[in-house]
Amino acid sequence: MMKSKISINISIGIILSLSLLLPNACNTSERGTYTEDLKCCNITNPEGIDIPLLSWKIRSSRPEVAQTAWEIEIASQQELLEKGESDIWTSGKQSSAQQFGVQPQANLKEGSSYYWRVRIWDNNNEATQWSEPAYFSIGLLKESSWEAKWITYANPDQHALPYFRKSFSTEQGKKIGKALVYFCGLGAGEFYINGQIIDPTRFLDPAQTDYDQYALYSTFDITHLLKKGKNIIGIMLGSGWFAQKKAWGGANFSYGDPMLRLQLMITYKDGTQMIVGSDESWDWTEGPVRKSNIYLGETYDANHEIDGWNKAGTSTEGWQKALVATKNMPPRLLPQLTPPIRQKEVLSAQNIWQDSLGNWIFDFGVNVAGIPLLKVSEPKGTEIGIRFAEGIDRNKGLDFRSTGWIHHGEIFEDRYISKGKGVEEWSPRFTYHGYRYAELSGVTSKPDKETLKLIVVHSDIEHTGTFECADEQINKLHKMALRTVKSNVHGIPTDCPIREKCGWLGDVHAYVKMANMNFQMENFWHKYLGDIRSGASREEKNTLFHERYNNTFYFTDKAAGIPYMIAPGKRLCGVASPDWGTALVQLPWWIYVYYGNRQILEEFYPQMKQWTLYVNSLAKDKERKKPYNAKTSTIVYQGLGDWCPPRYESTDPTPVEFTSTAFHYLDTKIMSEAARLLNRKEDEDYFLFLQEEIAREMIEIMYDPVNKTFGTQTADAMALDLGLIPKGEEKAVSASIVKNMQEKSEGFMHCGIFGLCRIGSMLARHGNAEAAWNMFTKKGENSFEWMWKSADATTLWETLPINEITRNAVLSSSYNHPMQAGFDISFFEDIAGIAPDPTGYGFKVIRFQPLFCDYLPWAKASIETPYGNVSSSWEKKENGLEWDITIPPNSSGLVAPPYPQEFKVNGEKMEECHFLHKESVDGKDWYKFPSGNYKITF
């Protein structure tokens, strides 16, 4: 009877909260367990991929669901698949819990389309119905598959940016089955067919790469846009990052002149194919984009527009023939799997005023990455200028200091020249800016909010995480962190969207975890790791040197394959320092931790290992001056240190040798785990040995055993996070952080980017949640609040303006730097209480552990994991605390109650819940929950 009662109550709880898991709750009871959200390479129905990696989500109307087997069918046509005639591949029943990263062992052909479906068996050995069909196509994977040529135009330095055009006719009497275009425009291109732009929100495509190593191409299905008979392909080509010849010293950072490669493959229903490729038969002429620079801005003269330039029937008299490019072509073209940059929301100005010079100032309320959207009706030849800034000066004019224009030689500006034909609307195509304020000049009448708007642009990363709590200051910090990160994803993770736009390695690992909790970043990071690797493999790298130590080879600081400080691009800023280059080891690991992608560890393991051995060689270099004991062999002295901490009247910086050596320790720790996962026993043993040696020496040399501290807030927070504290002294070190905060920074933090991303969590997890809470919610000077109260910040500055000393010192630094966003991880993992557990990374096992229940009334968060939606929502009630958690099918939860007392689950006492399994770890009770929706009450 008791079991029956529990079952009924659990079912009722699931029905009540079913909307958390299922898109259509009313049909759930009919469908039971089923699969949906099928993806290939983390993309829904992608075109032009290379290696298909299949995934699916499991939905169920009941709890305690696990996958025990799967079966996949692939067919060349959807109709065949639906009939059960999988003519390409059938996996058969595969006993496995794997539901992502599944690579079909099928013979798949370039340029071909495929349809697939999946079914699974659950832990009751019951099979689901077949899923709805999903789709993918394979792109062009070999150079020999490209019949199209790279083409360019004559004397680019003497001409405006071009229009390109190609006329072709489909074969008479044949029906088109599929028409796919593979296109790469360098630096960026817009693609039209019969006058219609393909994918109109796509922007600055393709993503930036090391073009001397490879470039990316995008694939488009244009089947529905082709006409019988004559068709016209049109291309507008921009300089982008490829042909950037002015900023940062000009030509040294350019790869060549703008060029493009396009191949259209038409497959007719009779099985025959027709290929239209870029070659010398194409035509070009000057277009209205008179000049463009990814940093400096764009000039557009509407008087040079050609009506119908990309449509049939328009004369091409005076156009010239395209030239086949003969130099600077990328040696490889790869499919673009990272989310494309897109035009997103449109912002209207919150305020408009006129400055002392008569220019109109538009305040859009928030600092973002974007482009202007201009709408005017002006006489022909009216030249309108738009300049950009993150701040304003005392006279309410634009303050250009934070834009870094002085390093580029001119203030960034977009210019539009009117054609005088009624209302004209325009936005630049091949540049973007970071700004909150825009200055409009040249208009002949008073503008309004319709005259100038702001289009936000960033990579189209899926927003997969949500967080909210009862404290508005924490919510505001969360929103600032999100806005800052989105402002800095443009095919690469940039440091800032206005002055540098560079992919600094050290910035990235400071916020990678919070980015993974908020967004689907897996393809984005994978692409960036390719950038790091390709930059390191440049031919101009010095030859490999090595020495033998303990029968192990390690590399000197001139080793081939060691990354630079920045990737990708030609602005390198030297070989990566140990605290920046650690990103090469950390990024694959955090992809594995948050997305369960083990293949990424296999792919980048050689580079990860080489980097770790290289840093080890720096520590062992006997020629370097060492302020500590000359016998030290693991301390690393090179690096930049805990970058950009706020300023106080008197504080001690964290020594570079601490942060660099700590990251070397983390590298060895990751490498030992990666080696274990990949069954590389020798490597595992060696890196474990290094790990122990580094920890021993750091504690011996840097740790104060009397005061229980490594000396600074950042050092102690890093030591706690990485596991460098003598066993049993963790709470004492956490208490030392609190003491330092009280004595040296008025109860607030004094951390750069490496401490800030850790301090909140480390305080909370080691007995000082109240100090973390006070830090996040502190008011007045020396607080996060001061950033918007005094500095009017809407994004995170390069150095956070948490007091007047800092604010006044950093007005010429960037106001939009995601490296400062790492603190946001605490909101998910420690306030709401959701984290991936080491016993099952990729959220196979979810750790639920809220640590701030004593300090605010409620908090909630959710994240879309590889297994489905995970959520945690707790709220204090008059009679106690209610905590709702969601665990998706095929995963489980490890729950740490916030209070050491008995609780109820879906109305039943804990001892009556047959599905609960109690575990004790380090003296703390944890409860293992199977998949389902649960209301836990205290």
Backbone hydrogen bonds, N-H to C=O, Kabsch-Sander energy under -0.5 kcal/mol:
donor,donor_aa,acceptor,acceptor_aa,energy
5,K,1,M,-2.4
6,I,2,M,-2.4
7,S,3,K,-2.3
8,I,4,S,-2.1
9,N,5,K,-2.4
10,I,6,I,-2.7
11,S,7,S,-2.2
12,I,8,I,-2.2
13,G,9,N,-2.2
14,I,10,I,-2.2
15,I,11,S,-2.5
16,L,12,I,-2.3
17,S,13,G,-1.4
18,L,15,I,-1.1
20,L,17,S,-1.7
21,L,18,L,-1.9
22,L,18,L,-2.4
27,N,24,N,-1.5
28,T,25,A,-1.3
30,E,27,N,-0.6
31,R,27,N,-1.6
32,G,28,T,-2.6
34,Y,59,R,-2.7
36,E,57,K,-2.2
39,K,55,S,-2.2
40,C,43,I,-2.8
41,C,53,L,-3.1
43,I,40,C,-1.3
45,N,43,I,-0.6
49,I,137,S,-2.6
54,L,52,P,-0.5
54,L,102,V,-3.2
55,S,39,K,-2.2
56,W,99,Q,-2.1
57,K,36,E,-2.8
58,I,867,Y,-0.6
59,R,34,Y,-3.1
64,E,931,S,-2.9
68,T,121,W,-3.3
69,A,121,W,-1.3
70,W,94,Q,-2.1
71,E,119,R,-2.3
73,E,117,R,-2.0
74,I,89,W,-2.9
75,A,115,Y,-2.9
81,L,77,Q,-1.8
82,E,78,Q,-2.5
83,K,79,E,-1.2
84,G,81,L,-1.5
85,E,80,L,-3.1
86,S,84,G,-0.9
87,D,85,E,-1.3
88,I,74,I,-1.8
89,W,74,I,-1.9
91,S,72,I,-2.6
94,Q,70,W,-3.1
95,S,93,K,-0.6
96,S,68,T,-0.7
96,S,94,Q,-0.9
102,V,54,L,-2.2
103,Q,101,G,-0.6
106,A,104,P,-1.5
108,L,106,A,-1.2
111,G,138,I,-1.2
111,G,139,G,-0.9
112,S,109,K,-1.5
114,Y,136,F,-2.9
115,Y,75,A,-2.8
116,W,134,A,-2.4
117,R,73,E,-1.8
119,R,71,E,-2.0
121,W,69,A,-2.5
122,D,126,E,-2.3
123,N,66,A,-0.8
125,N,122,D,-2.1
128,T,120,I,-2.6
131,S,118,V,-2.1
134,A,116,W,-2.8
136,F,114,Y,-2.1
137,S,46,P,-1.3
138,I,112,S,-2.5
139,G,49,I,-2.9
141,L,139,G,-0.7
145,S,142,K,-1.4
146,W,143,E,-1.6
147,E,145,S,-0.8
149,K,278,S,-3.5
151,I,260,L,-2.7
152,T,323,L,-3.1
158,Q,155,N,-2.0
159,H,155,N,-0.5
159,H,156,P,-1.0
161,L,289,V,-2.1
163,Y,285,T,-2.9
164,F,235,I,-2.6
165,R,283,D,-2.3
166,K,233,I,-2.2
168,F,231,N,-2.4
170,T,229,G,-2.0
174,K,171,E,-1.3
177,G,267,T,-2.5
178,K,267,T,-2.2
180,L,265,M,-2.2
181,V,220,F,-2.8
182,Y,263,Q,-2.6
183,F,181,V,-0.5
183,F,218,S,-2.7
184,C,261,R,-2.5
186,L,184,C,-0.5
186,L,259,M,-3.3
188,A,238,G,-1.5
189,G,205,D,-2.1
190,E,236,M,-2.6
192,Y,234,G,-3.1
193,I,196,Q,-2.4
194,N,232,I,-3.0
195,G,310,N,-1.3
196,Q,193,I,-1.7
197,I,195,G,-0.5
198,I,191,F,-3.0
199,D,197,I,-0.5
202,R,199,D,-1.7
203,F,341,I,-2.5
204,L,429,R,-0.6
211,Y,209,T,-1.3
213,Q,210,D,-2.7
214,Y,210,D,-2.4
215,A,332,R,-2.1
217,Y,334,L,-2.2
218,S,183,F,-2.6
220,F,181,V,-2.4
222,I,179,A,-2.5
222,I,220,F,-0.7
223,T,179,A,-0.6
225,L,222,I,-1.8
226,L,222,I,-0.9
226,L,223,T,-0.9
231,N,168,F,-3.3
233,I,166,K,-3.0
234,G,192,Y,-2.3
235,I,164,F,-2.3
236,M,190,E,-2.0
237,L,162,P,-1.5
238,G,188,A,-3.3
242,F,239,S,-0.5
243,A,239,S,-2.4
244,Q,241,W,-0.8
245,K,243,A,-0.8
249,G,246,K,-0.6
250,G,247,A,-1.4
251,A,245,K,-0.5
252,N,249,G,-0.6
253,F,250,G,-2.3
254,S,251,A,-1.8
255,Y,242,F,-3.1
256,G,242,F,-0.7
259,M,186,L,-2.1
260,L,151,I,-2.2
261,R,184,C,-2.4
263,Q,182,Y,-2.4
264,L,276,V,-3.3
265,M,180,L,-3.0
265,M,263,Q,-0.5
266,I,264,L,-0.6
266,I,274,M,-3.2
267,T,178,K,-3.4
267,T,265,M,-0.6
268,Y,266,I,-0.6
268,Y,272,T,-2.9
269,K,175,K,-2.9
271,G,268,Y,-2.3
274,M,266,I,-2.4
276,V,264,L,-2.4
277,G,275,I,-0.5
278,S,262,L,-2.3
282,W,279,D,-1.7
283,D,165,R,-2.5
284,W,320,Q,-2.9
285,T,163,Y,-1.7
287,G,161,L,-2.4
290,R,288,P,-1.3
290,R,299,T,-1.7
291,K,299,T,-1.2
293,N,297,G,-2.0
294,I,240,G,-0.6
297,G,293,N,-2.0
299,T,291,K,-2.8
300,Y,415,R,-2.8
301,D,288,P,-2.7
302,A,300,Y,-0.7
302,A,417,I,-2.1
304,H,301,D,-2.1
305,E,302,A,-1.5
307,D,305,E,-0.6
309,W,306,I,-1.8
311,K,308,G,-2.0
314,T,311,K,-1.1
319,W,316,T,-2.2
320,Q,284,W,-3.0
322,A,282,W,-2.8
323,L,152,T,-2.3
325,A,150,W,-2.4
334,L,215,A,-2.4
336,Q,217,Y,-2.3
337,L,335,P,-0.8
342,R,458,H,-2.3
343,Q,201,T,-2.5
344,K,342,R,-0.5
344,K,456,V,-3.9
347,L,454,L,-3.6
349,A,452,L,-0.5
350,Q,363,D,-3.4
351,N,363,D,-1.4
353,W,361,I,-1.9
355,D,359,N,-2.9
358,G,355,D,-1.7
360,W,440,L,-2.7
361,I,353,W,-3.8
361,I,359,N,-0.5
362,F,360,W,-0.5
362,F,438,A,-3.0
363,D,351,N,-2.7
363,D,361,I,-0.5
364,F,362,F,-0.6
364,F,436,R,-2.4
368,V,366,V,-0.6
368,V,435,Y,-2.0
370,G,368,V,-0.5
370,G,433,H,-3.2
371,I,455,I,-2.1
373,L,453,K,-2.4
374,L,372,P,-0.5
374,L,426,W,-3.2
375,K,451,T,-2.6
376,V,424,E,-2.4
381,G,418,S,-3.1
382,T,379,P,-1.9
384,I,382,T,-0.6
384,I,416,Y,-3.2
385,G,441,S,-2.0
386,I,414,D,-2.6
387,R,439,E,-1.9
388,F,412,F,-0.8
389,A,437,Y,-2.0
391,G,399,D,-0.7
393,D,397,G,-3.0
396,K,393,D,-1.9
399,D,391,G,-2.4
400,F,398,L,-0.7
403,T,400,F,-1.3
404,G,401,R,-1.3
405,W,400,F,-0.7
407,H,404,G,-1.8
408,H,405,W,-1.5
409,G,405,W,-1.7
410,E,405,W,-0.7
413,E,296,L,-2.9
414,D,386,I,-2.5
415,R,298,E,-2.9
416,Y,384,I,-2.5
417,I,300,Y,-2.6
418,S,382,T,-2.5
418,S,416,Y,-0.6
424,E,376,V,-3.6
426,W,374,L,-2.4
432,Y,294,I,-0.9
433,H,370,G,-2.6
435,Y,368,V,-2.5
435,Y,433,H,-0.6
436,R,389,A,-2.1
437,Y,389,A,-2.5
438,A,362,F,-2.0
439,E,387,R,-2.5
440,L,360,W,-3.4
440,L,438,A,-0.5
441,S,385,G,-2.4
451,T,448,D,-1.2
452,L,448,D,-0.8
453,K,373,L,-2.2
454,L,347,L,-2.5
455,I,371,I,-3.1
456,V,345,E,-2.7
456,V,454,L,-0.7
457,V,369,A,-2.2
458,H,342,R,-1.7
459,S,489,V,-3.8
460,D,340,P,-2.6
461,I,459,S,-2.3
462,E,520,Q,-0.5
464,T,462,E,-1.1
464,T,518,N,-1.1
465,G,518,N,-2.1
466,T,862,S,-2.6
468,E,860,K,-2.3
470,A,858,W,-2.0
472,E,470,A,-0.6
475,N,471,D,-2.0
476,K,472,E,-2.3
477,L,473,Q,-2.3
478,H,474,I,-2.4
479,K,475,N,-2.3
480,M,476,K,-2.4
481,A,477,L,-2.4
482,L,478,H,-2.3
483,R,479,K,-2.6
484,T,480,M,-2.2
485,V,481,A,-2.3
486,K,482,L,-2.7
487,S,483,R,-1.5
488,N,485,V,-1.8
489,V,486,K,-1.0
490,H,488,N,-0.5
490,H,492,I,-2.3
494,T,488,N,-2.0
494,T,492,I,-1.0
495,D,502,C,-1.7
501,K,496,C,-1.0
504,W,502,C,-1.3
505,L,565,M,-2.5
508,V,504,W,-1.2
509,H,505,L,-1.3
510,A,506,G,-0.6
510,A,507,D,-0.8
511,Y,507,D,-0.5
511,Y,508,V,-1.6
512,V,508,V,-0.9
515,A,511,Y,-2.1
516,N,512,V,-2.1
517,M,513,K,-1.5
518,N,514,M,-1.5
519,F,515,A,-2.6
520,Q,462,E,-2.4
521,M,519,F,-1.1
525,W,521,M,-3.1
526,H,522,E,-2.1
527,K,523,N,-2.3
528,Y,524,F,-2.0
529,L,525,W,-2.6
530,G,526,H,-1.7
531,D,527,K,-1.6
532,I,528,Y,-2.4
533,R,529,L,-2.5
534,S,530,G,-2.7
535,G,531,D,-2.4
536,A,532,I,-1.7
537,S,533,R,-1.1
538,R,535,G,-1.1
541,K,538,R,-1.6
547,E,554,Y,-1.5
549,Y,547,E,-0.5
549,Y,552,T,-2.4
552,T,549,Y,-1.6
554,Y,547,E,-1.5
556,T,545,F,-0.9
559,A,556,T,-1.5
561,G,536,A,-1.3
562,I,559,A,-1.2
565,M,572,L,-0.8
565,M,574,G,-2.4
566,I,572,L,-0.9
567,A,503,G,-1.9
572,L,570,K,-1.0
576,A,563,P,-2.7
580,W,577,S,-1.4
581,G,577,S,-3.3
582,T,578,P,-0.7
583,A,580,W,-1.7
584,L,581,G,-2.3
585,V,582,T,-1.4
586,Q,582,T,-2.9
587,L,583,A,-2.6
589,W,585,V,-1.2
590,W,586,Q,-2.8
591,I,587,L,-2.1
592,Y,588,P,-2.0
593,V,589,W,-2.7
594,Y,590,W,-2.2
595,Y,591,I,-2.2
596,G,592,Y,-1.9
597,N,591,I,-0.9
598,R,596,G,-1.2
601,L,597,N,-0.5
601,L,598,R,-0.7
602,E,598,R,-1.6
603,E,599,Q,-2.6
604,F,600,I,-2.0
605,Y,601,L,-0.9
608,M,604,F,-2.7
609,K,605,Y,-2.8
610,Q,606,P,-2.3
611,W,607,Q,-2.4
612,T,608,M,-2.1
613,L,609,K,-2.3
614,Y,610,Q,-2.2
615,V,611,W,-2.5
616,N,612,T,-1.8
617,S,613,L,-1.7
618,L,614,Y,-1.3
619,A,615,V,-1.8
620,K,616,N,-1.5
621,D,617,S,-0.5
621,D,618,L,-0.9
622,K,620,K,-0.7
624,R,621,D,-1.2
632,T,629,N,-2.2
636,V,657,E,-0.5
643,W,641,G,-1.4
658,F,655,P,-0.9
659,T,655,P,-1.6
660,S,656,V,-2.8
661,T,657,E,-1.3
662,A,658,F,-2.8
663,F,659,T,-2.2
664,H,660,S,-1.8
665,Y,661,T,-2.4
666,L,662,A,-2.4
667,D,663,F,-2.8
668,T,664,H,-2.3
669,K,665,Y,-2.3
670,I,666,L,-2.8
671,M,667,D,-2.7
672,S,668,T,-2.3
673,E,669,K,-1.7
674,A,670,I,-3.1
675,A,671,M,-2.7
676,R,672,S,-1.8
677,L,673,E,-2.5
678,L,674,A,-2.0
679,N,676,R,-1.3
680,R,675,A,-3.2
681,K,679,N,-0.7
684,E,680,R,-2.6
685,D,681,K,-2.5
686,Y,682,E,-2.2
687,F,683,D,-2.9
688,L,684,E,-2.1
689,F,685,D,-2.1
690,L,686,Y,-2.4
691,Q,687,F,-2.6
692,E,688,L,-2.3
693,E,689,F,-2.2
694,I,690,L,-2.8
695,A,691,Q,-2.3
696,R,692,E,-2.5
697,E,693,E,-2.4
698,M,694,I,-2.8
699,I,695,A,-2.4
700,E,696,R,-2.3
701,I,697,E,-2.3
702,M,698,M,-3.0
703,Y,698,M,-0.7
703,Y,699,I,-1.0
704,D,709,T,-3.0
708,K,704,D,-1.2
709,T,704,D,-1.3
716,D,712,T,-2.4
717,A,713,Q,-2.5
718,M,714,T,-2.9
719,A,715,A,-2.4
720,L,716,D,-2.3
721,D,717,A,-2.3
722,L,718,M,-2.8
723,G,719,A,-1.2
724,L,719,A,-3.0
725,I,719,A,-0.6
729,E,726,P,-2.2
733,V,729,E,-2.1
734,S,730,E,-2.4
735,A,731,K,-2.2
736,S,732,A,-1.5
737,I,733,V,-1.6
738,V,734,S,-1.7
739,K,735,A,-2.3
740,N,736,S,-2.5
741,M,737,I,-2.6
742,Q,738,V,-2.3
743,E,739,K,-2.3
744,K,740,N,-2.7
745,S,740,N,-0.5
745,S,741,M,-1.6
747,G,741,M,-2.8
748,F,741,M,-0.6
748,F,745,S,-2.1
753,I,643,W,-2.2
755,G,752,G,-0.6
756,L,752,G,-2.8
757,C,753,I,-1.1
758,R,755,G,-1.8
759,I,755,G,-2.6
760,G,756,L,-0.5
762,M,758,R,-2.6
763,L,759,I,-2.2
764,A,760,G,-2.1
765,R,761,S,-2.7
766,H,762,M,-0.7
766,H,763,L,-0.8
767,G,764,A,-0.8
768,N,763,L,-2.9
772,A,768,N,-1.7
773,W,769,A,-2.9
774,N,770,E,-2.7
775,M,771,A,-2.0
776,F,772,A,-2.4
777,T,773,W,-1.9
778,K,774,N,-1.1
782,N,802,I,-2.1
783,S,802,I,-1.4
785,E,778,K,-0.8
786,W,780,G,-0.5
787,M,784,F,-1.8
788,W,784,F,-0.5
788,W,785,E,-1.1
789,K,785,E,-2.4
790,S,786,W,-2.2
791,A,786,W,-1.3
793,A,787,M,-2.3
797,W,795,T,-0.5
798,E,814,S,-2.9
802,I,800,L,-2.1
807,R,803,N,-2.6
808,N,804,E,-2.4
809,A,805,I,-1.0
809,A,806,T,-0.5
810,V,806,T,-1.4
810,V,807,R,-0.6
813,S,810,V,-1.9
817,H,796,L,-3.4
820,Q,817,H,-1.6
821,A,818,P,-2.5
823,F,820,Q,-0.5
824,D,821,A,-1.9
825,I,822,G,-1.6
826,S,823,F,-1.8
827,F,824,D,-0.8
828,F,824,D,-1.1
829,E,825,I,-2.7
830,D,826,S,-2.1
831,I,826,S,-1.8
832,A,827,F,-2.4
833,G,828,F,-1.3
834,I,828,F,-2.4
835,A,847,R,-1.6
837,D,845,V,-2.5
840,G,837,D,-2.3
842,G,593,V,-3.2
844,K,840,G,-1.0
844,K,841,Y,-0.6
845,V,840,G,-2.5
846,I,892,S,-2.8
847,R,835,A,-3.5
848,F,846,I,-0.6
848,F,894,L,-2.6
849,Q,833,G,-0.8
849,Q,847,R,-0.6
851,L,830,D,-3.5
852,F,830,D,-0.6
855,Y,852,F,-2.0
856,L,852,F,-0.8
859,A,874,W,-2.1
860,K,468,E,-2.8
861,A,872,S,-2.3
862,S,466,T,-2.0
863,I,870,V,-2.4
864,E,464,T,-1.8
865,T,863,I,-0.9
865,T,868,G,-2.8
868,G,865,T,-0.8
870,V,863,I,-2.7
871,S,886,T,-1.2
872,S,861,A,-2.5
873,S,884,D,-2.5
874,W,859,A,-2.4
875,E,882,E,-2.6
876,K,857,P,-2.7
877,K,880,G,-4.0
880,G,877,K,-1.4
882,E,875,E,-2.8
883,W,936,I,-2.8
884,D,873,S,-3.2
885,I,883,W,-0.5
885,I,934,Y,-2.4
886,T,871,S,-2.1
887,I,932,G,-2.8
890,N,65,V,-3.1
891,S,888,P,-1.2
892,S,844,K,-2.0
893,G,929,F,-2.8
894,L,846,I,-3.6
895,V,893,G,-0.6
895,V,927,Y,-3.1
896,A,848,F,-3.0
901,Q,899,Y,-2.2
904,K,937,T,-2.2
905,V,908,E,-3.0
906,N,935,K,-3.0
908,E,905,V,-2.0
910,M,903,F,-1.7
912,E,909,K,-1.8
913,C,910,M,-1.3
914,H,912,E,-1.0
916,L,913,C,-1.5
917,H,928,K,-1.2
919,E,926,W,-3.4
921,V,919,E,-0.5
921,V,924,K,-2.7
924,K,921,V,-2.1
926,W,919,E,-3.5
927,Y,895,V,-2.3
928,K,917,H,-3.4
929,F,893,G,-3.0
929,F,927,Y,-0.6
932,G,887,I,-2.6
934,Y,885,I,-2.6
936,I,883,W,-3.5
936,I,934,Y,-0.6
937,T,904,K,-2.3
937,T,935,K,-0.5
938,F,881,L,-2.6
